[in-house]
């Protein structure tokens, strides 16, 4: 069983992720590959104390990376876009 602290690994702070956060009230996280949408929703609601409207997920395959003549793959990972209900305050995890 995966706990709520293991479900959300880290926020994804990219130009696209921050843009969605500001314009669409949507947060972007790297999540545990075995977590489903319901588990992600409950984890975000408990950790950030907000109400979630929708969760969308996407799986990404690890890329081939080379170091000289040695090659290997990065691990597969899962991304979740979490849209908050209207009127919810977006948590500031991306403060510089």
C-alpha positions in Angstrom: 0.0 0.0 0.0 1.3 3.4 -1.0 0.9 6.3 1.6 -0.1 9.8 0.6 3.5 11.0 1.2 4.7 8.4 -1.3 2.1 9.2 -3.9 3.3 12.7 -4.7 7.0 12.6 -5.4 7.7 16.2 -6.4 6.0 19.2 -8.1 7.1 19.7 -11.7 8.3 23.3 -12.0 8.7 23.9 -15.7 7.5 26.8 -17.9 4.5 24.8 -19.0 3.7 23.6 -15.4 3.9 27.1 -13.9 1.8 28.5 -16.8 -0.9 26.0 -16.2 -0.8 26.8 -12.5 -1.3 30.5 -13.1 -3.8 30.4 -15.9 -5.8 27.2 -15.5 -5.7 26.7 -11.7 -3.9 23.3 -12.3 -1.0 21.8 -10.4 1.5 19.4 -12.0 3.2 16.6 -10.0 5.4 13.6 -10.6 3.6 10.8 -8.9 4.1 7.1 -7.9 3.6 4.9 -11.0 1.1 2.7 -9.2 -1.1 5.5 -7.9 -4.5 6.0 -9.5 -6.5 9.2 -9.9 -8.6 8.7 -6.7 -5.4 8.2 -4.6 -3.8 11.3 -6.2 -6.9 13.4 -5.5 -7.0 12.4 -1.8 -3.3 12.9 -1.4 -3.4 16.5 -2.8 -6.5 17.4 -0.8 -4.9 16.2 2.5 -1.4 17.6 1.9 -2.4 21.0 0.5 -5.8 21.4 2.1 -7.6 22.3 -1.1 -10.6 20.8 -3.1 -9.7 19.0 -6.3 -12.1 19.1 -9.3 -10.2 16.8 -11.8 -7.1 14.7 -12.1 -5.5 13.7 -15.4 -2.5 11.4 -15.6 0.1 10.4 -18.2 2.8 7.7 -18.2 6.2 8.3 -19.7 8.7 5.7 -20.8 12.3 6.2 -19.7 14.7 7.5 -22.4 17.8 5.9 -23.6 20.9 7.7 -22.2 24.5 7.1 -23.1 27.7 7.8 -21.2 30.5 7.0 -23.8 30.1 3.4 -24.8 27.7 2.6 -21.9 24.0 2.9 -22.4 21.1 2.6 -20.1 17.5 3.7 -19.6 16.0 6.3 -17.3 13.2 4.9 -15.2 9.6 5.1 -16.3 7.6 7.8 -14.5 4.0 9.2 -14.2 2.8 12.8 -14.3 -0.5 14.1 -12.9 -2.3 17.3 -13.7 -4.6 18.3 -10.8 -7.2 20.9 -11.5 -8.5 22.7 -8.4 -12.1 23.7 -7.9 -13.0 27.4 -8.7 -12.3 29.7 -5.7 -9.5 27.5 -4.2 -6.2 29.2 -3.4 -3.3 27.6 -5.3 -0.5 26.5 -3.0 2.8 28.3 -3.6 5.3 25.4 -3.9 7.3 27.2 -6.6 8.5 30.2 -4.6 12.1 31.2 -5.6 
